[in-house]
Amino acid sequence: MCDICVMDAVKDRMLSRRSFFKGGAAVAAGAALATGATTPSLAMGHETVVDMTHIYDADFPTYFGAPGISTEQPFKFADNGFNLFNLTVNEHTGTHIDAPLHFSADGQAVDEIPVENLVAPLCVVDIAARAAEDADAQVTPDDLKAWIDANGPIPPGACIAMHSGWAGKTGGEGYRNVDGEKKMHFPGFHVEAAQMLVEDGNAGAIAVDTLSLDHGPSADFATHYAWLPTNRYGIENLAGLENVPASGATLIVGAPTHRGGSGGPARILALV
């Protein structure tokens, strides 16, 4: 095949970036319909992509306080002509997914979560004003009812995300917010809100912009235990919620696929 023919063929297959994001959602929706996996928001056009992922290193806050990642570099460009790093990573570090297996004996491991569940209508419940006054604020059933009143029913397969404004605190001690008794204080989901979502049946995931689905002082992980064993997943340390609307965006969860994992760092994007 001649070079000009190859170039023309490539040009014919290329789409502009704007066309990709407008048309890609519809294409994905068509594919989902063909496989029986439907996500309503994929039928909508999207204009932009918002990164919902924190950049993390050994200084990023973790639930237990110890560094969540370490690196070594056995190969360096100056010496070997290429760079390569070995990573040691705690599964629950940075922006990450909690698989059902994390808090159940036999729930789905992270590699077993159906891929269609990782593309979700995003519903943002904003409690930032309340959290600014009370570090232990929680998403309650009343917050969910208020969101439904303002935006309509929760879409099938949705991810319900708590926006507490906590994401901006990752650079200091305020993110873990440990008191004199070594208790942490940050917002999360009240167990009754998780139970309401389970009973409603539409939500497939919940997400927080803090270290845990449960609020900081929790001693029993009630929300984790109410949510994850139902084979729904969670997302912790989400970023960028101030840049997305309360409804209408689509979340793309780039979950890891290491076999048998209880979760893992994820690259998460929102199509808006």
C-alpha positions as CSV (number, residue, x, y, z in Angstrom):
1,M,0.0,0.0,0.0
2,C,1.5,3.4,-1.0
3,D,2.4,6.0,1.7
4,I,-0.2,8.4,0.5
5,C,-2.9,5.7,0.7
6,V,-1.8,4.9,4.2
7,M,-1.9,8.6,5.2
8,D,-5.4,9.0,3.6
9,A,-6.7,5.9,5.4
10,V,-5.4,7.2,8.7
11,K,-7.0,10.6,8.2
12,D,-10.3,9.0,7.4
13,R,-10.2,7.2,10.7
14,M,-9.2,10.2,12.8
15,L,-11.8,12.2,14.9
16,S,-11.3,15.6,16.4
17,R,-11.0,15.7,20.2
18,R,-14.3,17.5,20.5
19,S,-16.0,15.0,18.3
20,F,-14.6,12.1,20.3
21,F,-16.0,13.3,23.6
22,K,-19.3,14.2,22.0
23,G,-19.7,11.1,20.0
24,G,-17.8,8.7,22.2
25,A,-20.5,8.7,24.9
26,A,-23.2,7.7,22.4
27,V,-21.0,5.0,20.9
28,A,-20.3,3.6,24.4
29,A,-24.0,3.7,25.1
30,G,-24.7,1.7,21.9
31,A,-22.1,-0.8,22.9
32,A,-23.6,-1.1,26.4
33,L,-27.1,-1.6,24.9
34,A,-25.7,-4.4,22.7
35,T,-24.2,-6.2,25.7
36,G,-27.2,-5.6,27.9
37,A,-25.2,-3.2,30.2
38,T,-27.0,0.2,30.1
39,T,-25.8,3.4,31.7
40,P,-28.3,6.2,31.0
41,S,-25.8,9.1,31.2
42,L,-23.7,7.6,28.4
43,A,-26.4,8.6,26.0
44,M,-25.6,12.3,26.8
45,G,-22.9,14.3,25.1
46,H,-20.0,15.5,27.2
47,E,-17.8,18.5,26.6
48,T,-14.8,18.1,28.9
49,V,-12.9,15.7,31.1
50,V,-12.2,16.4,34.8
51,D,-9.4,14.4,36.6
52,M,-10.8,13.2,39.9
53,T,-7.5,11.7,41.0
54,H,-4.9,12.9,43.5
55,I,-1.3,12.7,42.6
56,Y,0.3,10.7,45.5
57,D,3.7,9.8,46.9
58,A,5.0,8.6,50.2
59,D,3.9,11.9,51.8
60,F,0.2,11.5,50.8
61,P,-2.0,10.9,54.0
62,T,-3.1,7.4,54.7
63,Y,-5.7,6.0,57.1
64,F,-3.1,4.4,59.4
65,G,-0.5,7.2,59.0
66,A,2.3,5.1,57.4
67,P,3.5,5.9,53.9
68,G,1.4,4.1,51.3
69,I,4.0,3.7,48.6
70,S,7.7,3.3,48.3
71,T,9.9,3.2,45.2
72,E,13.3,2.1,44.1
73,Q,14.9,2.6,40.7
74,P,17.0,-0.3,39.5
75,F,17.4,1.2,36.0
76,K,18.2,4.8,35.2
77,F,18.3,6.5,31.8
78,A,21.8,7.9,32.4
79,D,23.2,4.4,33.1
80,N,20.9,2.0,31.2
81,G,19.2,4.0,28.5
82,F,15.8,3.7,30.1
83,N,14.0,4.3,33.4
84,L,12.2,1.7,35.4
85,F,10.9,1.8,39.0
86,N,9.9,-1.0,41.4
87,L,6.8,0.0,43.5
88,T,5.6,-1.2,46.8
89,V,2.1,0.0,47.3
90,N,-0.6,-0.4,49.9
91,E,-3.9,-1.2,48.0
92,H,-5.7,1.6,49.9
93,T,-3.4,4.5,49.0
94,G,-4.2,7.8,47.3
95,T,-7.4,7.9,45.2
96,H,-8.4,4.3,45.3
97,I,-11.3,1.8,45.1
98,D,-12.6,-0.3,47.9
99,A,-13.7,-3.6,46.4
100,P,-16.5,-5.6,48.1
101,L,-13.9,-8.1,49.3
102,H,-12.3,-5.4,51.4
103,F,-15.1,-5.8,54.1
104,S,-16.6,-9.2,53.3
105,A,-15.4,-12.8,53.3
106,D,-16.4,-13.7,49.8
107,G,-17.3,-10.4,48.0
108,Q,-16.0,-9.5,44.6
109,A,-12.3,-8.8,44.4
110,V,-11.2,-5.7,42.5
111,D,-10.5,-7.7,39.3
112,E,-14.0,-9.2,39.5
113,I,-16.0,-6.0,39.5
114,P,-18.1,-6.0,36.2
115,V,-16.5,-3.5,33.9
116,E,-19.9,-1.9,33.2
117,N,-20.1,-1.0,36.9
118,L,-17.0,1.1,36.5
119,V,-18.8,3.6,34.2
120,A,-21.4,5.4,36.3
121,P,-23.6,8.4,36.4
122,L,-22.1,10.7,39.0
123,C,-24.4,12.2,41.7
124,V,-22.6,14.8,43.9
125,V,-24.0,15.4,47.4
126,D,-22.5,18.7,48.7
127,I,-22.1,18.9,52.4
128,A,-19.1,21.2,52.3
129,A,-20.7,24.1,54.2
130,R,-21.7,21.8,57.0
131,A,-18.3,20.1,57.0
132,A,-16.6,23.5,57.4
133,E,-18.3,23.9,60.7
134,D,-18.2,20.2,61.8
135,A,-15.3,17.9,60.8
136,D,-17.5,14.9,61.8
137,A,-20.3,15.8,59.4
138,Q,-21.9,12.9,57.5
139,V,-24.1,12.4,54.5
140,T,-27.5,11.5,55.9
141,P,-30.8,10.2,54.4
142,D,-32.0,13.8,54.5
143,D,-29.1,14.9,52.3
144,L,-30.0,12.1,49.8
145,K,-33.7,13.1,49.8
146,A,-32.7,16.7,49.2
147,W,-30.5,15.7,46.2
148,I,-33.4,13.6,44.8
149,D,-35.8,16.6,45.2
150,A,-33.4,18.8,43.3
151,N,-32.2,16.4,40.6
152,G,-34.7,13.6,40.3
153,P,-34.3,9.9,41.0
154,I,-30.9,8.3,41.4
155,P,-29.9,6.9,38.0
156,P,-29.3,3.1,37.7
157,G,-25.7,2.2,38.4
158,A,-24.9,5.7,39.8
159,C,-22.0,6.6,42.0
160,I,-23.1,8.8,44.9
161,A,-20.2,11.1,45.8
162,M,-19.8,13.1,49.0
163,H,-18.3,16.6,48.4
164,S,-17.1,17.8,51.8
165,G,-14.4,20.1,50.6
166,W,-11.8,17.9,52.3
167,A,-9.7,17.3,49.2
168,G,-7.8,20.5,49.6
169,K,-6.4,19.4,52.9
170,T,-4.2,16.6,51.6
171,G,-1.0,18.7,52.0
172,G,-1.1,18.9,55.8
173,E,-2.2,17.3,59.0
174,G,-5.7,18.6,58.6
175,Y,-6.6,15.7,56.3
176,R,-6.3,13.0,58.9
177,N,-7.2,15.6,61.6
178,V,-6.0,13.7,64.6
179,D,-7.0,15.0,68.1
180,G,-5.3,14.6,71.4
181,E,-6.8,11.2,71.9
182,K,-5.5,10.0,68.5
183,K,-8.9,10.0,67.0
184,M,-9.3,11.2,63.4
185,H,-12.0,13.7,62.4
186,F,-13.2,14.0,58.8
187,P,-16.6,13.6,57.1
188,G,-18.1,10.4,55.6
189,F,-21.4,8.6,54.9
190,H,-23.8,7.8,57.8
191,V,-24.7,4.1,57.8
192,E,-28.3,5.0,57.4
193,A,-27.6,6.8,54.2
194,A,-25.7,3.7,52.9
195,Q,-28.7,1.5,53.9
196,M,-31.1,3.9,52.2
197,L,-29.1,3.6,49.0
198,V,-29.0,-0.2,49.2
199,E,-32.7,-0.3,49.7
200,D,-33.3,2.1,46.7
201,G,-31.2,-0.3,44.6
202,N,-30.0,2.1,41.9
203,A,-26.6,3.2,43.2
204,G,-23.6,0.9,42.5
205,A,-20.9,2.9,44.3
206,I,-20.4,5.6,46.9
207,A,-17.4,7.9,47.0
208,V,-15.8,10.3,49.4
209,D,-13.2,13.0,49.2
210,T,-11.7,11.8,52.6
211,L,-9.8,8.8,53.8
212,S,-12.8,6.6,54.6
213,L,-16.4,5.9,53.6
214,D,-17.1,6.1,57.3
215,H,-16.5,9.4,59.1
216,G,-13.2,9.8,61.0
217,P,-14.3,8.9,64.6
218,S,-16.0,5.6,63.5
219,A,-14.9,2.7,65.6
220,D,-17.0,0.0,63.9
221,F,-16.8,0.8,60.1
222,A,-20.6,0.5,60.0
223,T,-20.9,2.1,56.6
224,H,-18.2,-0.2,55.1
225,Y,-20.0,-3.2,56.5
226,A,-23.4,-2.0,55.3
227,W,-22.2,-1.2,51.7
228,L,-19.4,-3.4,50.5
229,P,-20.8,-6.9,51.3
230,T,-23.7,-6.1,48.9
231,N,-21.2,-6.3,46.1
232,R,-21.1,-2.6,45.6
233,Y,-17.8,-0.7,45.7
234,G,-16.5,2.4,47.3
235,I,-14.0,5.2,46.3
236,E,-11.9,7.1,48.8
237,N,-9.8,10.2,48.4
238,L,-11.6,11.5,45.4
239,A,-10.5,14.8,44.0
240,G,-12.0,17.5,41.9
241,L,-15.6,17.4,43.1
242,E,-15.8,21.1,43.1
243,N,-15.4,21.0,39.3
244,V,-18.3,18.8,38.4
245,P,-22.1,19.4,38.6
246,A,-24.5,17.8,41.1
247,S,-25.8,15.6,38.3
248,G,-25.2,14.9,34.6
249,A,-21.5,13.9,34.6
250,T,-20.3,10.3,34.0
251,L,-17.6,8.8,36.1
252,I,-15.0,6.5,34.6
253,V,-13.2,4.4,37.2
254,G,-9.9,3.0,36.1
255,A,-9.8,0.2,38.7
256,P,-6.7,-2.0,38.9
257,T,-7.0,-5.7,38.0
258,H,-4.6,-7.5,40.2
259,R,-6.1,-10.9,41.0
260,G,-7.9,-11.3,44.3
261,G,-7.2,-7.6,45.4
262,S,-9.3,-5.9,48.0
263,G,-9.0,-2.6,46.1
264,G,-6.2,-0.4,44.7
265,P,-5.2,3.0,43.5
266,A,-7.3,4.1,40.5
267,R,-7.2,6.8,37.8
268,I,-10.7,8.3,37.9
269,L,-12.1,10.7,35.3
270,A,-15.4,12.5,35.0
271,L,-16.9,13.3,31.6
272,V,-18.9,16.6,32.0
